[in-house]
């Protein structure tokens, strides 16, 4: 079992930055792939970024060049550095963990955090 807790969300002006953290409890954290997803009310969950146990990374096209995902296995934590934020980035951001190859599909992740709200004002 893995439990995930996000932090770092908040209100920021367009063009600003935030760093989200995803702290995990449980065993074998370094064996999991980790992902960030976002979801607005009434909309489907949307892939943002993911990092594999070996450090492989993939991003959604709309965040390339603006967001950076990283992990620190010694601290059981994953990060999402978000720069050049836009109002359309406003969403609840959730982290997820799962075994197996890197994936952009929510169904391939077994464990989810509760999410943290990111609001970008224009």
TORTI-749236 format. One record per residue: residue in three letters; x, y, z of N, C-alpha, C, O in turn. Coordinates in steps of 0.001 Angstrom, whole numbers, plus 500000, padded with zeros to 6 digits. Each point is the difference from the previous one (the first is absolute). Example, Ala and Ser with C-alpha at 12.3 -4.5 7.8 and 13.67 -1.06 7.14 Angstrom:
ala513190494310507800499110501190500000500900501200500000501036499981500665/ser498614501069498615500820501190500060499230501090500730500509501108500169/
***
This chain:
unk500840498801500000499160501199500000500866501237500000501037500055500661/unk498530500924498600500676501290499944498964501082500251498929499995499392/unk501382500915501485499134501148500241500709501250499508501190500193500251/unk498069500651499047500573501177499370499316501265500511498778500041500140/unk502014500980500134499463501276500468500657501127499223501219500167500019/unk497933500612499290500505501136499232500025501267500858499231500145500949/unk501660500752498696500055501320500627500612500981499016500581499603498990/unk499283501684501314500638501022499185499072500757499086500422500948499338/unk498319498655500608499057500728499155499689501369500597500409500322501116/unk498864500465498116499629501323500479499561500908498879499720499551498889/unk500221501733501412499595501025499040501234500749499526500818500443500805/unk499308499692497899501150500687499423499538500785498778499036499615499339/unk501643501472500365499672500777498810500566499339498758500973499251500067/unk498416501031498819500499499485498730501462500396499816500394501133500279/unk500399497910499248501430500215499846500812499595501211501228499949499939/unk498100499765501159500675499621501227500361498529500041499828499268499025/unk500681500315502136500475498629500176499471499399501295499712500704500968/unk500172497991499019499686499211501187500794498708499926500336499523498916/unk499961499913502257500588498668500034499113499096500846499794500225501192/unk499697498758498154499193499008500689500889498872500502500992499636499369/unk498628499821501780500694498840500552499005498869500197498817500230500251/unk501675498562499632499197498801500233500805499099500918500964499364499574/unk498639500586501682500713499198500991499324498641500137498778499900500109/unk502046499059499883499469498641500037500408499284501277501104500187500511/unk498001499005499985500323499089501092499780498592499497499188499769499104/unk501520499314501461499894498638499525501339499505499490500980500744499948/unk499043498015499685501250499383499608500229500046498495499072500169499209/unk502183499676500429500397499843498599499617501191499129499657499829498831/unk500400501357501723499654501210499233500821500074498724499481500367498946/unk501797499287501142500886500134498847499642499050498870500516500153498893/unk498631498887501348499597499041498970498826500475499160499672499391498982/unk499697501693501443498772500443499354500257501064498929500902500828500127/unk498299499129498839499904501163499144499062500986500688499099499599500736/unk501115501682499025499230501051500649499471500964498946500674500298499014/unk498139500170501208499405500901499023499256501148500641499560499922501148/unk500309501142498087499155501132500364498853500083498997500196499902498789/unk498622500277501745498808500178499186499250501215500527500221500436501130/unk498891500107498040499186501102500460498571499816499535499731499325499006/unk499368501284501727498587499827499683499209501204500473500152500458501133/unk499009500044497990499071501071500343498628499394500226499717498926499469/unk499426501721501297498644499474500244499263499733498701499943500858499120/unk499499497959500765499238499656498818500822499591498793499450499728498932/unk501864500226501232500863499622498881500760498718500335500119499617501164/unk500387499737497804500774498780500210501384500332500542500537501086499786/unk500016497942500918501354500136500513500976500098498826499861499287499007/unk501119501595501115500916500299498901501440499755500445500414500432501076/unk500328498877498091501404499714500292500835501276499912499801500825499109/unk501137499325501831500898501152500002501453499574499768500649500469499065/unk499857498635501798501403499580499924500167498699500765499208499683500887/unk501823499572498764500286498753500703501486499729499993500725500421499098/unk499719498863501931501406499628500110500071498543500442499307499585500929/unk501535499654498396500109498581500291500951499753501171500649500922500495/unk499420497833499934500886499642501114501463500232499606500846500243500861/unk499448499679497830501383500168499535500302501425499556501112500286499557/unk497914500609500557500241501398499650499503500411498634500150501163499626/unk499267497934499619499392500377498742498835500947500234499272499870500984/unk500550501098498094499010501061500213499187500213498729500518499885498889/unk498222500420501288499154500415498885499059501098500478499583500025501158/unk500091500883497922499145501136500312498850500080499005500107499543498862/unk498793501046501591498954500391499074500521501160499160500797500810500474/unk498755499266498291500508501039499106499770501405500540500821500891499784/unk498075499308500912499665501355500422500853500490501174499894501167500378/unk500954497969500212500862500459501090501489499949499648500842500426500791/unk499473499064498044501409499891499627500664501374499982499487500957499420/unk501668499107501232500733501253500075499575500876501164500665500993500299/unk498239498659500364499525500813501125500056499232501318500327500584501033/unk499363498131498953499955499176501200501173499016500001500446499539498949/unk500041500152502253501066499014500161499640499046501131499729500424501123/unk500272498284498566499722498985501014501322499398500467500928499822499211/unk499144499868502076501201499373500559499594499165501206498884500114500507/unk502030499056499936499736499171501169501252499899500854501122500056499497/unk498667499796501795501087499792500947499632498762500801499244500083500968/unk501285498779498634499620498750500639500470499919501445499400499287500804/unk501649501424499533500470500007501387498983500667500914499929499700501192/unk499281501212498237498976500706500776498594499498499688499018500534500517/unk500886498445498642498681499481499600499089501116499497498829500075500374/unk501714500777498787499258501173499550500202500239498504501089499811499460/unk497835500606499897500039500427498608499627501483499953499243500488500840/unk501290500206498184499758501429499877499491500340498602500249499280499033/unk499035501834500890499626500566498717500257501498500074499251500739500639/unk501808499697498705500302501423499917499218500582498833500175499579498857/unk498973501378501432499134500585498984500374501470499818499855500806500919/unk500620499528497903500377501371499668499100500529498896499312499235499324/unk500699502082500498499216500642498934498555499531500035499430499641498969/unk499992500364502198498642499487500161498986500865499264500150501218499902/unk498820498125499584498933500652499245498669499763500705499862499027500741/unk499161501842499041498690499777500617499407498631499665499297499410500820/unk500981500091497994499467498687499632500675498847500724499579498852499855/unk501464501431500926500615498974500844499237499822501314500338499125500797/unk498653501685499432499205499883501219499285498665500048499232499669499098/unk501020499559501960499459498657500133500363499453501371500761500613500748/unk498683498225499567500478499219501134501052499028499471499737499209499094/unk501443500866501485501112499161499573500170498841500984500069500199501213/unk499998498584498232500146498798500815501224499224499556500352499979498821/unk500287499386502148501099499118499658499539498551500117499042499686500706/unk501658499454498592499621498597499942501246499129499916501049500440499529/unk498825498336500927501110499047499972499507498663499480498861499602500243/unk502011499715499041499640498684499504501231499231499579501077500571499828/unk498759498143500008501086499158499509499922499900498477498982500337499396/unk502092499200500001499993499805498566500617501158499249500540500925500607/unk499381499027498057500660501006499163499354501369500090498848500143500410/unk501914500849499200499514501380499994498717500101499187499877499384498941/unk499178501386501555498707500052499330499340501354500221500210500665501014/unk498984499721497996499203501219500108498551499701500355499189500920500103/unk500474497807500085498624499597500241499709499837501487500719499277500690/unk498247501375499813499675499881501434499785498559500447500296499652501143/unk499197499521497973499684498624500392501239499189500351499887498949500631/unk501281501512498979501222499252500297500604500371501350501060499498500374/unk498265501373500344500459500410501326499048499454501063498780500069499850/unk501789499393501213499208499317501004499676500865501219498996499777500676/unk501850501198499596499854500794501215499925501480499639500715500487499124/unk498394500212501584499744501405499691499973500833501274499565499538501055/unk500909501695498825499840500967501066498655500695499892499240499764499060/unk500470501098501911498723500704500040499978501220499092498929500488499640/unk502244500005499989500060501143499099500250501316500716499699500154501183/unk500857500785498074500233501356500506499555501000498946500270499826498812/unk499052501211501626499426500974499070501059500988499540500734500571500806/unk499330499618497886500839501036499405499084500974499278499220499601499136/unk500872501666501215499181501029499371500912501089499458500800500582500734/unk499069499687497969500822501008499348499091501136499557499088499800499198/unk501161501375501320499179501161499672500606500767498831501217500039499819/unk497903500564499399500479500740498815500297501449500343500410500769499131/
***
